[in-house]
Amino acid sequence: MSGVVIRRATADDASATADVYLRSFAAALPTIVRPRSDDEVRAYIRDVVVPARETWVADAEGRVVGLMVLAEGLLSQLYLDPDWRGRGIGDRFVALAKERSPQGLSLWTFQVNKPAHRFYERHGFVEAERTDGSGNEEREPDVRYVWRP
């Protein structure tokens, strides 16, 4: 997709990255209650995620429209601005994640997020585990997916 650059996030991206996360979560997961306020999410992304995690953004002519966070073989976050879904950005993020973690990847997604299940399965991830959600902050049943080369 021309005009969209995937690059490492910088401190200047933190606010826009948090906004993408918040819009995406609200659109994709309207039934899930977030345990943190918008301000807490913004502070966490600004103070922890961007400076201390391998955080990538999709930049469309200076505007952050997606984010992905990797951590030692874990694809811990992949969120796209709702207006930018279906344009191949998620595919590019997954390709980058596989390139950065050639030994394999795992991720968690909520059981109610059927579009995410289809997306990851299309990219070769297979379901490895289901839980009742007692291990996540939202207390929402989830699914762990794995990809092996």
Order of alpha helices (4+ residues) and beta strands (2+ residues): beta-alpha-alpha-beta-beta-beta-alpha-beta-alpha-beta-beta
